Amino acid sequence: MNKAIFITGTPCTGKTTVSEVLADKLNCKLVKINDLAIENDFVLGIDEDKGYKIIDIDALNDKVSDIISGSDELTIFEGHLAHLCSGADKVIVLRVHPDILRVRLEARDYSESKIRENLEAEALGVCTAEAFDEYSDKISEIDASELSVDEIVDLIDDVILDRREFPAGEVDFMDWLI
């Protein structure tokens, strides 16, 4: 039985919204990785150049491992750092075309440099590549660009129940960079 599902991706790909709906649908526990890091004082500082919180990934990983080992119920871990932790039975990487992602990032008032960095990361598939190092065949990569929240939730539910697979590497936004 799958016990730990990690949902990750670049900021504004829909992780939080999708995870909340999915956790409600499956009646399971939802852990928001960013909140977990803040609540447990795993923030080491702020990157002066980029404005990002610097997170103690080792401490975060230990906390995630404790939560997984201390629970028998399905738990969804959501956040763009989730794939940097170990212990997932499945990792879902949500992807969104950079043109759509730009609109979402701008709506959140991200700086132009932060927008550009996130768009490049999305085009290059950084979250997928990082997750692949740890999880290889446990990864499903879903192009959420044109899907509704309910459609994404249904696809993830199918992945959790081993009814569908979306292997890493099939979503490709590299042409956006050219």
C-alpha positions in Angstrom: 0.0 0.0 0.0 1.2 3.5 -0.8 1.8 5.4 2.4 3.7 8.6 1.4 2.9 10.5 -1.8 5.0 13.6 -2.6 3.6 16.3 -4.8 6.2 18.7 -6.1 6.9 21.1 -8.8 8.0 24.7 -9.6 6.1 27.4 -7.7 2.6 28.1 -9.1 2.1 24.7 -10.9 -0.9 24.0 -8.7 0.6 21.8 -6.0 -1.2 23.3 -3.0 -4.7 23.5 -4.6 -4.5 20.0 -6.1 -3.1 18.5 -2.9 -5.9 20.0 -0.8 -8.6 18.7 -3.1 -6.8 15.3 -3.3 -6.4 14.9 0.4 -10.1 15.7 0.9 -11.1 13.2 -1.8 -8.9 10.5 -0.3 -9.7 11.5 3.3 -6.0 11.4 4.1 -3.4 13.6 5.9 -1.8 16.5 4.1 1.6 17.9 5.1 2.7 21.2 3.5 6.4 21.0 3.4 7.0 24.8 3.5 4.8 25.1 6.6 6.6 22.1 8.2 10.0 23.8 7.6 8.8 27.1 9.1 7.0 25.6 12.1 10.0 23.5 13.0 12.6 26.4 12.6 14.3 24.7 9.6 14.8 28.1 8.0 18.5 28.9 8.1 18.2 32.3 6.6 17.3 34.2 3.4 19.3 34.2 0.2 20.1 37.8 -0.3 20.3 37.7 -4.1 17.2 35.6 -4.7 15.0 36.3 -1.7 14.4 32.6 -1.0 14.3 31.0 2.4 17.3 28.8 2.9 16.0 25.5 4.4 17.9 22.9 6.3 17.0 20.0 4.0 18.6 17.4 6.3 16.5 18.5 9.3 13.4 18.7 7.0 14.1 15.2 5.7 14.5 13.8 9.2 11.1 15.3 10.2 9.4 13.9 7.0 10.9 10.5 7.8 9.5 10.7 11.4 6.1 11.6 10.1 6.1 8.7 7.6 7.4 6.1 10.1 4.9 7.3 12.8 1.9 6.9 10.6 0.0 4.0 9.0 -2.3 6.2 7.0 -1.7 7.6 3.5 0.0 11.0 3.8 0.4 13.5 1.0 3.5 15.8 1.3 3.2 18.9 -0.8 5.8 21.5 -1.7 8.5 22.4 -4.1 11.1 20.8 -1.7 9.2 17.6 -1.2 11.2 15.7 -3.8 14.4 16.5 -1.9 13.2 14.4 1.0 13.3 10.6 1.1 10.7 8.1 1.9 8.1 8.6 -0.8 6.2 5.6 -2.3 5.4 7.8 -5.3 6.5 11.3 -6.4 4.2 13.4 -8.6 5.8 16.3 -10.4 3.3 18.9 -11.6 4.5 20.7 -14.7 3.0 23.8 -16.4 4.0 25.4 -19.7 6.2 28.5 -19.0 3.8 30.9 -20.8 1.0 29.9 -18.5 3.3 29.8 -15.5 4.5 33.4 -16.2 0.9 34.6 -15.8 0.5 32.8 -12.4 3.9 34.0 -11.1 3.1 37.6 -12.1 -0.3 37.4 -10.3 1.6 36.6 -7.2 3.8 39.7 -7.7 7.1 37.7 -8.1 10.0 39.9 -9.1 11.0 39.7 -12.8 14.3 37.9 -11.8 12.4 35.4 -9.7 9.9 34.8 -12.5 12.7 34.3 -15.0 14.5 31.8 -12.7 11.3 29.8 -12.1 10.4 29.8 -15.8 13.8 28.5 -16.8 13.6 25.9 -14.0 10.3 24.8 -15.4 11.5 24.7 -19.0 14.5 22.6 -18.0 12.5 20.3 -15.8 14.6 21.0 -12.7 12.2 19.4 -10.2 11.9 16.3 -12.3 15.6 16.0 -12.7 16.2 16.5 -9.0 13.5 14.0 -8.1 14.9 11.5 -10.6 18.2 11.3 -8.7 16.3 9.9 -5.6 13.3 8.2 -7.1 13.8 7.3 -10.8 10.8 4.9 -11.6 8.6 6.2 -8.7 8.1 9.5 -10.5 5.1 10.5 -12.4 5.3 13.8 -14.3 1.9 15.4 -15.2 1.5 18.3 -17.6 -1.1 20.3 -15.8 -1.1 23.2 -18.3 -4.5 22.7 -19.7 -6.1 20.6 -17.0 -8.7 21.5 -14.4 -7.9 20.8 -10.7 -10.4 17.9 -10.7 -8.8 16.4 -13.8 -5.3 16.6 -12.2 -6.7 15.1 -8.9 -8.2 12.2 -10.9 -4.9 11.6 -12.7 -3.0 11.6 -9.4 -5.6 9.2 -7.9 -5.0 6.9 -10.8 -1.2 7.0 -10.3 -1.6 6.3 -6.6 -3.8 3.3 -7.4 -1.4 2.1 -10.1 -4.0 2.5 -12.9 -1.9 5.0 -14.9 1.7 6.0 -15.3 3.2 9.3 -16.5 7.0 8.5 -16.7 9.5 11.2 -16.1 10.8 12.9 -19.2 7.7 12.9 -21.3 6.8 16.5 -20.5 9.1 18.8 -22.5 9.1 22.6 -22.5 12.7 23.0 -23.8 11.4 24.6 -27.0 10.3 27.5 -24.8 14.0 28.4 -24.1 14.8 28.6 -27.8 
